[in-house]
């Protein structure tokens, strides 16, 4: 390694080189190198910006742009050689550009700091990757929607406190997850509006005495606008925290889906069966078929919460403007995006290929006590105050559970209810009686399916356009 290659960017101020322990502790290249496309894109815009205001000649501009193009090819095909003196991706790119373009390459960093450079790289990466996550969510929603359509009239118990409550259509249950995921897409698109701001030109913290044009470079990079305050541009990471929060909520919603699939595919529930391609076996127990995707969806939610809370703790109390603490924004952000992306793809496949077991679902939903609320509402429609109706039916349920008879027979014999009310206890009747808008009955779900179809199309169009 030549002496130039081993020099730090700040070598002029320091008499000696950095200690090995300092370099080991502050190293970021191992995880930061994935930002190379964004670092080069930012550098290309910066070079054009320097030429735009006359700091680079056209010849210098073209030389540096050609060098950046060469670096991009080397990064892309894996032939780029990182050196021990490359502190980070910025240093590596600038070092190689200078090797290729000579003195013109040494002008690449004119008017720029790694503070605004790094902030720009991360925002460019987030704009692309969060849209990709949103697209994966929409793909999962599309699977839920199709499975809801295919479910038809299949119904199962709805639960509160994990106790059987009232029967609901399977389509209604699946769409409940679909609507929650719609809010996740909304949050990501909303966060992208605040991410879509260019920090390039803020410099280390105070801008520059050079005649830079941050609006010009913002437009070249496809940002909606540029920063308003240079201190804020390089000294804030709330957009990263917001993205981590949105991603964590996606993870929590996937965790809830995972929990239900763990339950539904157990022998105790037996509501669904996993496709062999989306389940695992046991190294010891030949009969086992394990819902590992669903379980890891639960487990990784805790990891995502850690990414978020850890970074919030990092941000707490940092003075303006840039602090090296901000290096810690990238690993949790990268991890959250990676884990959510993997989870969305795996869960989409799991849901798409699962087989429902309608007879188990409907047998559980047809428990006589699932009609208790319908009986109380039947009394209400005939003038009984609800609290009194609740007590009348509750007493009959207690007698049924005590072994005095079926609920249907007890209802038929009760003078306040009788045979007409007893008919409500028959299998499959209760789910038909959910008629309110947004409810779990057939008519309401048919309307909901059409509304979800429209919402899904809106979200897909928004994600494709990259705007809310």
KEMAR-629415 format. One line per field, with one value per residue (C-alpha): x, y, z. Coordinates in steps of 0.2 Angstrom, whole numbers, plus 5000, padded with zeros to 4 digits. Each point is the difference from the previous one (the first is absolute). Layout:
KEMAR-629415
east <- c(X_...)
north <- c(Y_...)
up <- c(Z_...)
This chain:
KEMAR-629415
east <- c(5000_5007_5002_4986_4988_5003_4997_4984_4989_5006_5018_5006_4994_5008_5018_4998_4988_4985_5002_4995_4988_4991_4998_4993_4988_4994_4999_4985_5004_4995_4982_5000_5007_4982_4997_5012_4987_4993_5017_5005_4983_5003_5017_4994_4988_5013_5012_4986_4996_5019_5000_4984_5007_5017_5011_5004_5003_4991_5016_5002_4982_5000_5016_4993_4983_5009_5010_4984_4992_5016_4998_4982_5004_5014_4988_4986_5011_5010_5017_5001_5015_4997_5016_5005_5000_4982_4991_4982_4992_5002_5019_5001_4991_5009_5017_4996_4994_5016_5010_4990_4998_5015_4999_4983_4994_5008_4987_4985_4998_5000_4986_4995_5002_4997_4986_4989_5007_4995_4983_4996_5006_4988_4985_5003_5001_4984_4990_5004_4999_4985_4990_5006_4993_4984_4998_5003_4987_4988_5004_4996_4983_4996_5003_4989_4987_5000_4999_4985_4991_5003_4995_4982_4987_5013_4999_5009_4999_5005_5010_5002_5012_5004_4983_4986_4989_4990_5001_5008_5003_5017_5001_4996_5014_5013_4995_5003_5018_4999_4993_5014_5013_4992_5004_5018_5001_4993_5012_5015_4994_4997_5017_5007_4994_5011_5015_4998_5011_5018_5014_5013_5008_4998_5018_5007_4987_4999_5000_5014_5008_5001_4985_4992_4982_4991_4984_5009_5008_4983_4991_5014_4998_4981_4997_4984_5010_5015_5004_4994_5013_5018_5001_4984_5005_5015_4995_4984_4995_4981_4996_5010_4991_4983_5005_5005_4983_4991_5010_4998_4981_5000_5010_4987_4986_5009_5004_4981_4997_5014_4992_4983_5008_5010_4983_4990_5012_5001_4991_4990_4993_5002_4993_5014_5014_5017_5007_5015_5011_4995_5003_5014_5002_5008_5018_4993_4981_4995_4982_5003_4996_5005_4994_5018_4995_4986_5010_5015_4987_4997_5018_5006_4988_5010_5015_4992_4994_5018_5006_4988_5002_5019_5001_4988_5012_5014_4992_4995_5009_5012_5004_5000_5007_5008_5007_5009_4986_4990_5010_4989_4985_5004_5002_4982_4993_5008_4995_4982_4998_5008_4990_4984_5003_5004_4985_4988_5006_4999_4983_4993_5005_4994_4983_4998_5003_4992_4985_4985_4990_4982_4992_5011_4997_4982_4998_5009_4989_4984_5002_4982_5007_5006_4982_4998_5001_4988_4987_5003_4997_4985_4992_5006_4990_4985_5001_5011_5014_5017_5006_4985_5002_5018_4996_4986_5011_5015_4990_4995_5018_5005_4987_5006_5018_4994_4993_4981_4998_5005_4999_4987_4988_5002_4996_4985_4993_5003_4984_5009_5008_4992_5001_5003_5015_5007_5001_5014_5011_5000_5017_5005_4986_5010_5012_4986_4994_5015_4992_5008_5012_5017_4994_5003_4985_4998_4992_5012_5015_4995_5000_5016_5009_4996_5006_5016_5002_4999_5012_5013_5000_5003_5014_5008_4999_5007_5015_5003_5000_5010_4989_4985)
north <- c(5000_5017_5014_5009_4986_4998_5019_5005_5014_5011_4996_5018_5005_4985_4996_4981_4987_4993_4987_4982_5000_5016_4993_4983_5008_5014_4988_5001_4994_4982_5005_5017_4993_4995_5019_5001_5003_5015_5006_5000_5008_5014_5003_5001_5013_5009_5000_5007_5013_5005_5002_5009_5014_5001_4991_4986_5002_4990_4989_4997_4996_4987_4993_4998_4993_4987_4995_4998_4990_4989_4998_4996_4986_4993_5000_4992_4986_4997_5005_5015_4999_5007_5005_5000_5019_5001_5006_4999_5000_5018_4999_4984_5008_5017_4991_4989_5015_5010_4985_5000_5019_5007_5018_5002_4986_5009_5013_4988_5005_5018_5009_4983_4992_4982_5006_5006_4986_4987_5007_5001_4982_4994_5010_4994_4982_5002_5007_4985_4986_5006_5001_4982_4995_5008_4991_4983_5005_5003_4983_4992_5010_4993_4982_5004_5007_4985_4988_5010_4999_4981_4997_5003_4996_4991_5006_4998_5006_5018_5002_5012_4996_4985_4993_4996_5015_5001_4992_5010_4996_4995_5013_5013_4994_5000_5018_5006_4996_5008_5017_5000_4998_5014_5012_4993_5006_5017_5002_4996_5011_5014_4998_5001_5018_5005_4989_5009_5014_5003_5004_5002_5017_5002_4995_4996_5010_5018_4999_5007_5016_4993_5005_4982_4998_4987_5002_4995_4984_4996_5000_4989_4987_5000_5007_5010_5014_5005_5003_5016_5001_4993_4995_4991_4991_4992_4999_4991_4982_5001_4994_4984_4998_5002_4987_4988_5003_4997_4984_4994_5002_4989_4987_5001_4997_4986_4993_4999_4991_4988_4997_4995_4988_4992_4997_4996_4987_4991_4984_5008_5013_4991_5015_4999_4990_5007_4995_4990_5013_5012_4989_4991_4983_4994_4992_4988_4999_4992_5006_5018_5014_5017_5017_5008_5015_5005_4997_5011_5013_5002_4998_5013_5013_5001_5003_5014_5008_4999_5009_5014_5002_4999_5014_5011_4998_5005_5015_5006_5016_5002_5018_5008_4997_4984_4987_4984_4992_5001_4987_4988_5004_4989_4982_5001_5008_4987_4986_5005_5002_4983_4990_5008_4997_4981_4998_5008_4988_4985_5004_5004_4982_4992_5008_4997_4982_4995_4989_5004_4987_5007_4986_5003_5018_4999_4987_5011_5015_4990_4999_5004_5014_5009_5005_5008_5018_4996_4994_5016_5011_4990_5005_5018_5001_4994_5014_4992_5012_4993_4998_4990_4990_4997_4993_4989_4992_4999_4990_4988_4998_4996_4987_4992_5000_4992_4985_5004_4998_5007_5019_4998_4990_5012_5014_4992_4996_5018_5010_5016_4992_4984_4990_5015_5006_4982_4999_5013_4987_4989_4998_5013_5012_5012_5005_5005_5012_5012_5014_5016_5009_4994_4984_4982_4994_4996_5016_5011_4990_5001_5019_4999_4990_5013_5014_4990_4997_5019_5004_4987_5008_5017_4994_4991_5015_5011_4988_4999_5019_5002_5012_5000)
up <- c(5000_4995_5013_4991_5001_5019_5003_5009_4992_5014_4999_4999_5017_5009_5002_5000_4993_5009_5013_4995_5015_4994_4982_5006_5012_4987_4985_4990_4982_5004_5001_4991_4983_4995_4998_4985_4987_5010_5004_4981_4996_5012_4994_4982_5005_5010_4985_4989_5013_5001_4981_5000_5011_4991_5014_4988_4981_4988_4997_5018_5002_4986_5007_5018_4993_4989_5016_5010_4986_5001_5019_4998_4988_5011_5015_4990_4993_5016_4993_5011_5012_5017_5009_5019_5000_4993_5016_4992_4983_4998_5002_4989_4986_5001_5001_4984_4991_5003_4994_4984_4997_5008_5006_4994_5011_5015_4997_5003_5018_4997_5010_5007_5017_5004_5012_4986_4988_5012_5004_4981_4997_5014_4994_4982_5006_5011_4986_4990_5013_5009_4984_4997_5017_4997_4984_5009_5012_4986_4993_5016_5001_4982_5006_5015_4989_4988_5014_5007_4984_4998_5018_4995_5014_5011_5018_5016_5018_5003_5017_5014_5013_4990_5005_4987_4998_4984_4983_4986_4982_4996_4987_5013_5011_4986_4995_5018_4997_4983_5007_5013_4987_4990_5014_5000_4982_5004_5014_4989_4986_5012_5007_4983_4998_5014_4993_4983_5005_4993_5013_4987_5002_5018_5002_5017_5009_4993_4981_4990_4994_4983_4988_5001_4994_5012_4990_4984_5008_5009_4983_4992_5013_4999_5017_5003_5007_5010_5018_5008_5014_4998_5019_4999_4984_5007_5018_5000_4997_5005_4982_5004_5017_4991_4987_5014_5009_4984_4996_5018_4999_4984_5010_5014_4988_4992_5017_5004_4983_5005_5017_4992_4988_5014_5008_4985_4994_5017_5002_5014_4988_4983_4990_4987_4993_4994_4983_5001_4992_5014_5015_5008_5008_5016_5001_5013_4998_4983_5002_5002_4988_5008_4996_5000_4989_5012_5015_4993_4996_5018_5005_4988_5006_5016_4990_4991_5016_5006_4984_5003_5019_4998_4987_5010_5015_4988_4995_5017_5005_4986_4997_4983_4988_4994_5013_4996_5009_4984_4993_5010_4989_4986_5008_5008_4985_4988_5012_5001_4981_4997_5013_4995_4982_5003_5012_4987_4986_5012_5007_4983_4994_5016_4999_4981_5002_5016_5000_5010_5009_5000_5009_5015_4999_4999_5013_5012_4995_5002_5019_5006_5012_4984_4998_5017_4994_4986_5013_5011_4984_4996_5016_4998_4984_5009_5013_5014_5006_4995_5018_5004_4984_5004_5017_4993_4987_5012_5013_4986_4995_5018_5001_4983_5006_5016_4990_5001_4982_4983_4998_4986_5011_5015_4988_4993_5017_5006_5001_4994_4985_4993_4984_4989_5010_5001_4981_5002_5009_4984_4992_4987_5005_5011_4987_4988_5012_5001_4989_5005_4988_5003_5009_4998_4991_4981_4994_5009_4995_4982_5001_5010_4986_4987_5011_5003_4982_4997_5015_4993_4983_5008_5010_4986_4989_5014_5003_4981_4999_5015_5008_5013)
